[in-house]
Each structure stands twice: as structure tokens, then as C-alpha cells.
């Protein structure tokens, strides 16, 4: 998919964000634990969701997806264990969250190939596998795939080697089926983890510490049918707020999770951008002047950390703001993924002053005028969004090639930008 964009635009209007992609994948994979129907709400229409539905249906799920009302009805009463092939899991790393529920429901998991994902560099599964081994799961790795056996799994106390949301969801879902108490130290507290835990608690599970880095799971309760609505996507909320700031317009984002947004608001403040609220509606007022200090010698630092700090996947959204400022510079440090910022060399084509310091750090220096151009997007969702943001603020027309990752992370993104006044078209 290629996208053509007219630059120099001011975006304004109101928008309702999609449901969280990460939460949707987490709760849908967790549904494997249920032998009674679930009704999940606020589910976005994304290619990753389609992939998970196809996998569940292969296992025997009966699924009704009402895209207009954003609901998915799942009946997993007749699931049967199946080996998952490369064709099943595709390039989606989120399919790793099938491991915990499959171990909990079937006592085994068999992946012909390890899950893939965005082109962010090495993303090992050690945190998942070490935690499973600590719970007694037997694991056999091949050159490309992995099989697991949980017939001798037992509850216990584990320390995650990484605050990984997907690893945390995997451990929680398996622990829910193990009779006894499992304590998870170093658990991730991201919203997708909270959503999964809240779904399980609403269904009868006993999980203490939700939203913290220590989770205590009392396993093996019967799970009852439930209706559950997931969070809005905080990445999409931040994207629309950043678009307002970058283009100088006023955008009001409804259902904007005001109680969860403090760490993200702090990052916007570094660019002199204020976010206010009217109930659950977040607002970036018109004509805010982006600044990074008062002089060209001033440098700000953006360095993501596990939640409740700036999420690493949100880091690219702030690079266009740095380029829009009149003076100053910003150092972006993605310490998690060594290929997470290589795409920024495409910004040079716009005339941006960007220096790649090493595999983890990029310096963006403000002040250069930006001109429309043709760039090639990486297979990284928010990096593609960032390129679109820069194209919207540049002078002239731009084309973003290979923007397919948008359909993995944002529901009707181009159409939503049009609602806000953007002159933008798919030119597949």
C-alpha cells in the first residue's frame, strides 16, 4: 500500500479512537481458557485481529464478528488442539500470547515456527520461556519452531527477566489454570495486561495487584461467561494529539483514558504542548507553538521505559514534533530494540536534520525546512505514522511507499485523517 499526502495542512476536528490492538489480541487469545461464550467489545477491525480469529477458528471456535458494533462473540466450548503452522501465525509476534492459554487449556503448544512481527531487530522469547520453565513446563526448541508440554506444570513464585507485556499475559493465563498460588514478580503493568487480568477477574479468576509489577494469581477457578469492553488504544490517542500539535490545529479525542495518560502528557510537555480534558475527551488547543527550550544549544531527551513511563512503541510519534520546533534538538534513545530507529534515515529525504548516533540513538535537530518527497516506510507501525506526520507538515506533496503496517495497528487511519481535514489518498 502506498499513500499520497499533501503537505502544509492544519488538521482539526473530533475523533473517537479504536479499541486497543494489544488488548484485543491479549483478550482474544485468553478466550481459549473459556469453555463458555464471551462477548468482547470495542474490538478494532485490524489485520492482526483477523489473524487471531482465523487461528481460533482453526482450533474450533465459533466466532461472530460484528464490525459495525465492534463486538466479537466467541464460543470456545468445542476447541481441539492443533499444531500451528507458519501460514497460521504469519508475521505477527502477538501470536506468542497463544502459548499460555493453549498450555492452560490443552496442556501443550506446538508452533511450527516462532512468531515474527515488526522489523525492530532481535526480540528474543527468553522472558516467556524462562517463566514457563519456572512453572514446570517442558520446552523443546527446533531450528525454527517450538513445542511445550505443561502436564507437569505447577504454581509457584517467578521473576520475569523482562517486563514484557506478552510474557506477563502468557504467565497469567497459564497460572489461572494451575491450582494454587502463583506470584509474578517484575510483571508488566501495561494496559493490555490490565485488560486481560480484568477480563479474567470479571469471569471469576482471582488476581491481585492488577496495574502493579507484582501479580498474585489464585489458580483453577471455573470461568463463567462475561461481556467485556477493552480500553481505547492509547497509541492512537497519542497519535491524534501529536497530529494536532504538529499541524497547529485543534483535535478533540473522545474516550481518551485521562486517568492513564499522565506519563504521556509529560512527554508532550517537553515540546511545550499542553493536553487538557473535558471529561474523558483529550484536547490539544489550536496554534500551540512547539518549543524545545529557548536556544539552539538546548537538547531534550526522550527515553522510553516500561509502563507507566513512555511506551517504546510511542517514541516515533515525537520525532515529527522535534523537527517542527524552531530551535533546539532532541535525543531519542530506543534502548530496547537495536533496529527501532534505523528508519529515521528516510527523514533525510524531507530535508530533516537527523543523525543516527548508534543502533539505539538518534539526534533530531530543529530548524530545517521540510519539503515533500517519496519515502519508503519500514514494517513498523508507529514509524510509518511518523513519516505520515512529517509529510503532513512538509511543503508540497509526498508519497509513503509500503505503508502496509498501518492496517496492523490503526483502524481506517487514512479515512480518519480525512475527517480531520487531511488531503490524503491510498494509491495502491
Secondary structure, DSSP 8 states (H G I E B T S, - for coil): --EEEE-S----EEEE--B-HHHHHHHHHHGGG-SS-EEEES----HHHHHHHHHHHHHT-EEEEETTTTEEEEE-TT-----B-HHHHTT-GGGGGHHHHHHHHHSEEEESS----SS-S----HHHHHHHHHTT-EEEE-SS-EEEE-TT----EEE-SS--HHHHHHHHHHHTTSSEEEEEET----HHHHHHHHHHHHTT-EEE-TTSSEEEEEE------EEEE--B-HHHHHHHHHHHHHHT--EEEES--GGG-HHHHHHHHTTT---EEETTEEEE-TT----SSSSTT-EEEEE--STTS--GGGGGGGHHHHHHSSS-EEEEE--S-TTSSGGGGGGGGGT-EEEEEETTEEEEE-----B--EEE--S-HHHHHHHHHHHHHSBSEEEEE--TTHHHH-TTHHHHHHHTT--EEE--
